[in-house]
């Protein structure tokens, strides 16, 4: 299981996602530039002492991430509010990486076009989106339930 954060811009959310990744044994990827220095105090505070126990790979740009992904043979699963398919209806696999967008702006069209699969979390009408850390945890939980890697 792998999670990619596209140019994250809220350090507390990033720290929370990385803490979730550490606890669940999920590899984390950060596609830069981030909207904050990854050594920011708030980022470390949200991640607590778990950040030393998570595998974090940093990519200097989306193009560099795409080169890595192609070499790794992974398909890109994009979480987006504009998708038609629910994250609960997708069959997750070891050959996939799930990407979440920026808290403030999602991802650009180039990332949408690069995605092999686009998924959404169904929410009530009149609401835009969930917190990115909450959404990531929901999707990670479903993927891990399907893949069954934990005791």
N, C-alpha and C positions, 0 to 999 in steps of 0.2 A: 504494500500500500504506500502510495506517495501523494503528497499534497504540495501544490505550487501556489505561492502567493504572488500575484502580479502587482508589482510596484506598490506595496502596501504603504498606507499613509497615516495610520494610527498605531503608534508603538504599543499601546496597551493591548489592542486586539491581536497584533502580531505575537506579542509575548504569550497571550492566552492560547493562541493557536499552536505555538511551539511547545507550550506546556502540555497541551492535549496530545500532540505528536509524541512527546517523550513518554507520557504515561501509556499510550496505546501502541508504541513501537512503530510509528509511522515516520518515514523519511520525509523531511521538509525541504522545499526548494524556495528560494527567494529570488524573484526576477526583479532586478534593479533597473532604474534607481528607486530606492525607497524614499518616502517623504520625510525621513528622519535618519539620523545615524544609527546603525544597528547596535551601537554600544550605548545608546541613550539610556539614562537611568530609569525612566518609566518603562521602557522595553524590558530591561532586566528585572524590574520589580514585578511585572506581570508574569514573567516566566519563572520567577523565583530561582531556586538552585537547580531546576530541571533542565535549564538550557545546556548544561554540560553533559546531559544524558540523551540528547537528541542529535540525530545526524542532520546537519543543515548544509545544503549545497547552495552556493550563491552563483547567480548568473548575471553578468554585467549588463545584459540587455535581453530583450525577447528574441532577437536573432541568435544570440549565443545559446539561449535556452533551446530554441528550435534545432540548432545544430546538435546539441547534446541529446535531445529527444530522438532525433533521427538516428544517431549512432546507437542509441539504446533500444531502438525498435519499439517505442512506446506510443500508444495513441493518446490523444489529448481529450479529456472530458472536461468541458467548461461548464461551470455553474453560472447561470445567468437568469435574470428575471424575464428575459425575452424568449426563453425556450418554451416549447410546447410540451415536452416530455417531463414527467415527474421523476425526481431522483429515485423514487421507490420502484419505478418500472424499469430501471436499467439493470443489466447484468454486469456487475463489476468483475474485473479480471486483474491478474498480476501484471499484465502487459499495458496497463493504463496509468496515467497520472491525472489527478483531479486538480483543476485550477480554479481559484477564486480571484475575483478582480479587486480593484481598489475600492475602498469603502466609499470614497467620494464620487467615483466616476465609472466604476466597472472596468471594462476593457475596451480598447478601440476595435474598430471593424476588422483590422488585420488579424487580431487574435481570434475574433469570432470566426473569420474565414479559415483560420488554421485548425480550428477545433474539429475533431472527428465526430464528437457527440456534444450536444448542448442539452443541459438538464436544468430544471428549476425545482424549487421547493414550493409546493402549493400553499398559498396563504389566503386569508380572507380578502374579499373585495374591499377596495378603499385603502389598502395598505401597500406601501412600495416594496419593502424588503425587511428581512431580519438582520440583526447584527451579524457581521461577517464571521466572528468567532463562534457564535451559536450555530449558524448555518454550516460552517465547516465541521463542527462536532456532529451535527445531525447526519451529514453525508458520510463522514468517516465511520460513524456507528453502523449505518446501513451497509456500507462496503465491507466492514470487518465482520458483520453478521453473516454476510454472504460468503466471504472468503474463509471465515472461521479460523484465524491464526492464533487466537488467544486461548488459554486454558479455560 
